[in-house]
Amino acid sequence: MSALRTIQVLVKLLPSILALRKDRKQWINQEKNQIDSEQFRKNARKVLATFISLGPVYIKLGQWLSSRADILPQPYLEELSKLQDSVPSAPFDQVKPIIENEIGAIGDKFDQIDPNSISGASLGQVYRGTVSGQQIVVKVKRPGIEKIVAEDLKVLKKVLPFALRFVDPNLRYSAKAMLSQFIETIYEEMDYTNESKNLKTIKKDMENSTKVVVPTVYDELSSKNVLTMEYLPGIKVTNVKELDEKGIDREQLVIDVHKVFFTMLLKHSVFHADPHPGNISVTDEGKLILYDYGMVGRINNETRFKLIRLYLALVERNPPRVVNAMHDLSMLTPGYNREVIEKGIELSIRAMHGNKPDEMEVQSLMELANQTMSKFPFVLPKNLALYMRMASIIEGIYKTHNVDFKFVKVLRNILQEENLIPRAYVEELKISFDNFSKSIDSALKMGPEMKKLMDEVQVYMKKGKPMVLVSGSIFASATFIGSVFLYQSNEILGFIGMISSGLIMAASGFFRKY
């Protein structure tokens, strides 16, 4: 069965892999205005249809790939971000034993559970019910899903090495890392105790927010395979007609969506990484209701400030600082060519059609990251990939509402409200000082020879000897000091300058006889 499934998957995926190979080549080598975006989207829609036809694991893979700017061209990311995790539900008589094995008899634990599911996803399905007169929802793992996932992951591990023979080396590096991250994520999602912890953490973090509502978990009715939560109905965040009928300010709604999700990212330990429209509703008062906490990202303070530094470097259009931040975020492969990557980032920034930083939207920043990452062997760490997924999905919500909105202004406000910008600049200064210290340490290796030459300067000055050595020493010292500062932004030129200062002094010593 495994061999047959492997062949089936390979036959279905190979046309998409070959199309992606061609599209990546065009995306990397051609200017944006020369690219047929519609053809890219057509190929991306075929990929999406293929993933849906292959079943639950590949639907989740498609969702995961929608965050991978290091793997897919931007039109692919945009199309795959539309992939809704919707699968016909299994019959309730297959689900009932799972609930009762985990929780106990339904008649004893619940007032009732409606056997008709309100939603079906690739890994689980959701039912409405009541407990002690309170409306609840029960999320149950799909019957037999562990076996399906285990078998398809084995197939994926076999297919991927073969498929990667047809793509460029940069993609091979990213894809291998992506697969291990994806496997880790899908197993996390299948354990509902993880989702329960995520939900409780986010609920506590956002308890002072007036913009968001998070459901309560019923611990006594939850387990690894069953999650029972408070039922919170609302209007789907992209249902423009109903929102208008309720008098909801949609411009403010878009701002609130960005503030809620980016505050989680920039302030708290856990952020919701799957904010597609099916996971966000709106109350009659305009508050956001968040569902489905299976896919979350975790960013510690150190990583958070590295990410803020990257953002600041991008909007301030400073390629050396962009590379510094990417290096610190482990986004660059070992042995990368700094000069080449800096040049690539500089060209990508120039290609943004002269947008002012405050006019940039998520899409602009994502396109910048995507164009740059596609050209070099970058790799996105798991939580940065989840961050990019979150950002791109939210961008889709904004486009649906088509209101006056500037992402960078909102993001800057969040950074200012949380006093994060000054702290990010402090981190940048610390790093610059560390680089300065390292450059001094490297330069001091030439110390003994330079001290000897400086001693000779003093001797010759006392004897009234020709001033070639003195002038050369002053010039060499100026070159050396300037090189130390240059080293912070360009290590190669800085190091060349330091070597040059030594050569200048050596030449001065040689010509002192003449």
C-alpha positions in Angstrom: 0.0 0.0 0.0 2.8 2.4 0.9 4.6 1.8 -2.5 1.3 2.4 -4.4 0.6 5.6 -2.4 4.2 6.8 -3.1 3.7 6.4 -6.8 0.3 8.1 -6.7 1.7 11.1 -4.8 4.7 11.3 -7.0 2.6 11.2 -10.2 0.3 14.0 -8.9 3.1 16.2 -7.5 5.7 16.0 -10.3 3.9 18.3 -12.8 3.6 20.9 -10.1 7.2 20.5 -9.1 8.3 21.0 -12.7 6.1 24.1 -13.1 7.5 25.5 -9.9 11.0 25.0 -11.1 10.3 27.0 -14.2 8.4 29.7 -12.3 11.1 30.1 -9.7 13.7 30.5 -12.4 11.7 33.3 -14.0 10.9 34.9 -10.6 14.6 35.0 -9.7 16.0 36.2 -13.0 13.3 38.6 -14.4 12.0 42.0 -13.3 8.6 42.0 -11.7 7.0 43.9 -14.6 8.2 41.2 -17.0 6.6 38.3 -15.1 3.2 36.9 -16.1 1.7 36.8 -12.6 -1.5 35.3 -13.9 0.3 32.3 -15.3 2.0 31.9 -11.9 -1.4 32.0 -10.2 -2.8 29.5 -12.6 0.1 27.1 -11.7 -0.4 27.8 -8.0 -4.1 27.0 -8.2 -3.2 23.6 -9.8 -0.8 23.0 -6.8 -3.7 23.9 -4.5 -6.1 21.5 -6.2 -3.4 18.7 -6.1 -2.9 19.1 -2.4 -6.7 19.0 -1.7 -7.0 15.8 -3.8 -4.2 14.1 -1.9 -5.9 14.5 1.5 -5.4 15.8 5.0 -1.6 15.8 5.3 -1.1 17.6 1.9 -3.8 20.1 2.8 -1.8 20.9 5.9 1.4 21.0 3.8 -0.2 23.5 1.5 -1.1 25.7 4.4 2.4 25.4 5.8 4.0 26.2 2.4 1.9 29.4 2.2 4.3 30.9 4.7 7.5 29.9 3.0 8.8 32.9 1.2 12.2 31.1 0.9 10.5 28.4 -1.2 7.6 29.8 -3.3 7.2 32.9 -5.5 4.8 35.5 -4.1 1.9 34.6 -6.4 2.1 31.0 -5.0 2.1 32.2 -1.4 -1.0 34.3 -2.1 -2.9 31.5 -3.7 -2.0 28.9 -1.1 -2.9 31.3 1.7 -6.5 30.9 0.5 -6.4 27.1 1.2 -9.1 26.5 3.8 -8.7 23.5 5.9 -12.2 22.1 5.0 -12.9 18.4 4.6 -16.2 16.6 4.8 -16.8 15.3 8.3 -16.7 11.7 9.3 -20.1 10.2 10.5 -20.9 10.9 14.1 -21.2 7.2 15.0 -17.4 7.0 14.3 -16.7 10.1 16.4 -18.9 9.2 19.4 -16.6 6.4 20.6 -13.6 8.8 20.6 -15.5 11.2 22.8 -16.7 8.5 25.2 -13.4 6.7 25.5 -11.7 10.0 26.4 -14.3 11.8 28.4 -17.0 9.3 29.4 -20.6 8.7 28.3 -22.0 11.6 26.4 -25.3 11.4 28.4 -23.4 11.7 31.7 -21.1 14.5 30.7 -23.1 16.7 28.3 -26.7 17.8 28.2 -26.5 17.0 24.5 -24.3 17.1 21.4 -25.7 17.8 18.0 -24.5 14.9 15.7 -24.2 17.3 12.7 -20.8 18.9 12.7 -20.6 22.7 12.2 -17.1 22.4 10.6 -14.8 19.7 9.4 -11.0 20.1 9.1 -8.3 17.8 7.9 -7.3 16.7 11.4 -10.5 17.2 13.4 -14.2 18.2 13.3 -16.4 20.4 15.5 -19.8 19.9 17.1 -22.2 22.1 19.1 -23.7 21.0 22.3 -24.7 22.2 25.8 -23.3 21.6 29.3 -25.3 22.7 32.4 -27.4 24.9 30.0 -24.3 26.6 28.6 -23.6 26.4 24.9 -20.3 24.7 24.0 -18.4 23.4 21.0 -16.6 20.0 21.0 -13.6 19.6 18.8 -12.8 15.9 18.1 -9.9 14.4 16.4 -10.8 12.8 13.0 -11.2 9.0 13.3 -8.0 7.2 12.3 -6.1 10.4 11.5 -2.9 9.3 13.3 -2.5 6.3 11.0 -3.2 8.4 7.9 -0.7 11.1 9.0 2.0 8.6 9.9 1.7 6.8 6.5 1.6 10.0 4.4 4.6 11.4 6.2 6.6 8.3 5.4 5.6 8.8 1.7 6.5 12.5 1.8 10.0 11.6 3.2 10.5 9.2 0.3 9.1 11.6 -2.4 10.9 14.7 -1.3 14.5 13.7 -2.0 13.5 12.5 -5.5 11.5 15.6 -6.2 14.3 17.9 -5.1 16.5 16.6 -7.9 14.3 18.7 -10.3 14.8 22.0 -8.4 17.5 24.5 -7.8 20.1 24.1 -5.0 18.7 27.0 -3.0 15.3 25.4 -2.9 16.8 22.0 -1.8 18.3 23.5 1.3 15.0 25.3 2.3 12.8 22.3 1.5 14.7 19.9 3.7 14.4 22.3 6.7 10.8 22.9 5.9 9.8 19.2 6.0 11.2 18.7 9.5 9.4 21.8 10.7 6.2 20.7 9.1 6.4 17.2 10.7 6.9 18.8 14.1 4.0 21.2 13.6 1.5 18.6 12.4 2.1 16.4 15.5 1.8 19.4 17.8 -1.6 20.1 16.2 -2.9 16.6 16.7 -2.4 16.8 20.5 -5.3 18.9 21.8 -3.6 19.4 25.2 -1.2 21.7 23.3 -4.1 23.7 21.8 -5.7 24.0 25.2 -2.4 25.4 26.7 -2.0 27.8 23.7 -5.6 29.1 24.1 -5.2 29.6 27.9 -1.9 31.4 27.4 -3.3 33.8 24.7 -6.4 34.4 26.8 -4.3 35.4 29.8 -2.0 37.6 27.6 -4.9 39.4 26.0 -7.1 39.7 29.1 -6.7 43.5 29.3 -7.5 44.0 25.6 -10.9 45.5 24.7 -10.5 44.4 21.1 -10.6 40.6 21.4 -12.6 37.7 23.0 -11.0 34.3 23.6 -13.2 31.3 24.5 -12.9 29.4 27.8 -11.7 25.8 27.9 -13.7 23.1 29.9 -10.8 21.2 31.3 -12.9 18.3 32.7 -14.3 17.7 29.2 -11.0 17.9 27.3 -8.2 15.5 26.6 -5.5 14.7 24.0 -8.2 13.9 21.4 -11.2 16.0 22.5 -11.3 19.8 23.3 -14.4 21.3 24.7 -14.8 25.1 24.7 -17.3 27.9 25.3 -19.4 28.6 22.2 -18.9 32.2 20.9 -20.9 33.0 17.8 -20.1 36.0 15.6 -20.0 37.4 12.0 -17.2 36.1 9.8 -14.5 38.7 9.6 -14.7 38.8 5.8 -18.5 39.0 5.6 -18.7 42.6 4.3 -22.5 42.6 3.9 -23.4 41.5 7.4 -20.7 43.7 9.0 -22.1 46.7 7.2 -25.7 45.8 8.3 -24.5 45.7 11.9 -22.8 49.1 11.4 -19.3 47.8 12.1 -16.5 50.3 11.2 -14.6 48.1 8.8 -11.6 50.4 8.6 -11.2 50.3 12.4 -11.8 46.5 12.2 -8.8 46.1 9.9 -6.7 48.2 12.2 -7.9 46.1 15.2 -7.1 42.8 13.4 -3.5 44.0 12.8 -3.1 45.4 16.3 -4.4 42.2 18.0 -2.2 39.8 16.0 1.0 42.0 15.9 0.6 42.8 19.7 0.7 39.0 20.3 3.8 38.7 18.1 5.7 41.8 19.5 4.7 41.6 23.1 3.7 38.2 24.2 5.3 34.7 24.3 2.7 33.0 22.0 1.0 34.3 18.8 -1.9 32.9 16.8 -0.4 31.8 13.5 -3.5 30.8 11.6 -5.7 33.8 11.3 -7.6 32.8 8.2 -11.2 34.2 7.9 -12.7 31.0 9.2 -10.8 31.5 12.5 -11.9 35.1 13.2 -15.5 36.3 13.8 -16.8 39.7 15.0 -19.3 40.4 17.7 -22.1 42.9 17.3 -20.0 45.4 19.2 -17.0 45.0 16.8 -14.8 42.8 19.0 -12.8 40.0 17.4 -13.4 36.4 18.4 -10.5 34.0 17.8 -10.9 30.3 17.1 -8.5 27.4 16.5 -5.3 27.7 18.5 -3.6 24.6 17.1 -1.0 26.5 15.0 0.9 29.0 17.1 4.3 30.6 17.0 6.6 31.2 20.0 9.1 34.0 20.0 11.3 34.9 22.9 12.4 38.4 23.7 15.8 38.0 22.1 14.3 36.8 18.8 11.6 39.4 19.0 14.1 42.3 19.0 16.1 40.7 16.2 12.8 40.7 14.2 12.1 44.3 15.1 15.7 45.2 14.0 15.1 43.4 10.7 11.9 45.4 10.2 13.6 48.7 11.0 16.5 47.9 8.7 14.1 47.1 5.9 12.0 50.3 6.2 15.1 52.4 6.6 16.6 50.7 3.6 19.9 49.7 5.1 21.1 46.4 3.5 24.1 45.9 5.8 21.8 46.0 8.9 19.3 43.8 7.1 22.0 41.2 6.6 23.1 41.6 10.3 19.6 40.9 11.5 19.1 38.0 9.1 22.3 36.5 10.3 21.3 36.8 13.9 17.9 35.3 13.1 19.7 32.2 11.6 18.1 32.9 8.2 21.4 32.6 6.3 23.0 29.3 5.4 26.5 28.5 6.5 29.3 30.1 4.4 27.0 32.7 2.8 28.6 35.5 0.7 27.7 38.6 2.6 28.6 41.0 -0.2 26.4 39.2 -2.8 23.5 39.0 -0.4 23.8 42.7 0.6 23.7 43.6 -3.1 20.7 41.4 -3.7 18.8 43.1 -0.8 19.8 46.5 -2.1 18.4 45.7 -5.6 15.2 44.3 -4.1 14.7 47.4 -2.0 15.2 49.6 -5.1 12.6 47.5 -7.0 9.8 48.6 -4.5 8.8 51.4 -6.9 9.9 54.2 -4.7 7.4 53.6 -1.9 8.0 55.6 1.2 8.4 53.5 4.3 5.1 54.7 5.8 3.3 53.8 2.6 4.5 50.2 2.6 1.9 47.4 3.2 2.4 43.9 4.3 2.5 42.8 0.7 5.3 45.2 -0.1 7.4 43.9 2.7 6.5 40.3 1.9 7.5 40.8 -1.8 10.8 42.3 -0.7 11.5 39.3 1.5 10.3 36.9 -1.1 12.4 38.3 -4.0 15.5 38.3 -1.8 15.0 34.9 -0.3 14.3 33.3 -3.7 17.7 34.3 -5.0 19.9 33.0 -2.2 20.1 29.9 0.0 18.1 31.3 2.9 16.1 29.2 5.3 13.3 30.4 7.5 13.3 29.2 11.1 10.0 27.6 12.1 8.6 30.6 14.0 9.6 33.1 11.5 7.8 31.1 8.8 4.7 31.1 11.1 5.1 34.9 11.5 5.2 35.4 7.7 2.1 33.1 7.3 0.3 35.2 9.9 1.2 38.4 8.2 0.2 37.3 4.7 -3.2 35.9 5.8 -4.0 39.1 7.6 -3.1 41.0 4.4 -5.8 39.0 2.6 -8.4 40.2 5.2 -7.4 43.8 4.6 -7.7 43.3 0.8 -11.3 42.0 1.2 -12.4 45.1 3.0 -10.5 47.5 0.6 -10.3 50.3 3.2 -7.7 53.1 3.7 -5.0 51.4 5.7 -1.3 51.6 6.0 0.3 48.6 7.7 3.6 50.3 8.6 1.9 53.1 10.4 -0.1 50.7 12.5 3.0 48.6 13.2 5.0 51.6 14.1 2.3 52.7 16.6 2.4 49.3 18.3 6.2 49.5 18.5 5.9 53.0 20.0 3.1 52.1 22.4 5.1 49.2 23.7 8.4 51.2 23.8 10.0 48.6 21.5 11.8 50.9 19.0 14.3 52.5 21.4 15.1 49.0 22.9 15.6 47.7 19.3 18.1 50.5 18.6 19.9 49.7 21.9 20.2 46.1 20.7 21.6 47.4 17.3 24.1 49.6 19.2 25.2 46.6 21.3 25.8 44.5 18.2 27.7 47.4 16.5 29.9 47.7 19.6 30.5 43.9 19.7 31.6 44.1 16.0 33.7 47.1 16.8 35.4 45.1 19.6 36.0 42.1 17.4 37.5 44.4 14.7 39.8 45.9 17.3 40.9 42.4 18.5 41.6 41.4 14.9 43.6 44.6 14.3 45.6 44.3 17.5 47.3 41.2 16.0 49.3 43.7 14.0 50.1 45.6 17.3 53.7 44.6 17.9 54.8 45.6 14.4 52.9 48.9 14.6 54.4 49.7 18.0 57.9 49.1 16.6 57.2 51.5 13.8 55.7 54.1 16.1 58.8 53.9 18.3 60.9 54.5 15.2 58.7 57.6 14.4 59.6 59.1 17.8 63.3 58.3 17.3 63.4 60.0 13.9 61.4 63.0 15.1 64.0 63.5 17.9 66.9 63.2 15.4 65.2 65.5 12.9 65.1 62.8 10.2 63.0 63.1 7.0 59.2 63.2 7.8 58.1 60.5 5.3 57.7 58.0 8.1 55.9 60.5 10.3 53.4 61.5 7.6 53.0 57.9 6.6 52.3 56.9 10.2 49.6 59.6 10.6 48.0 58.5 7.3 48.2 54.9 8.3 46.6 55.6 11.7 43.8 57.6 10.1 43.2 54.7 7.6 43.2 52.2 10.5 40.7 54.1 12.6 38.4 54.7 9.6 38.6 51.0 8.7 37.5 50.0 12.2 34.3 52.0 11.8 33.8 50.8 8.2 34.1 47.2 9.4 30.8 47.5 11.2 28.9 47.9 8.0 31.2 46.2 5.5 33.6 43.6 7.0 35.5 43.0 3.7 36.3 46.7 3.0 37.0 47.3 6.7 39.5 44.4 6.9 41.2 45.5 3.6 41.5 49.0 5.1 43.2 47.6 8.2 45.7 45.7 6.1 46.3 48.7 4.0 47.2 50.8 7.1 49.9 48.3 7.9 51.2 48.3 4.3 51.3 52.2 4.4 53.4 52.1 7.5 55.7 49.4 6.1 56.1 51.5 2.9 56.9 54.6 5.0 59.5 52.7 6.9 61.1 51.6 3.6 61.1 55.1 2.1 62.5 56.8 5.2 66.0 56.0 3.9 65.4 58.1 0.9 
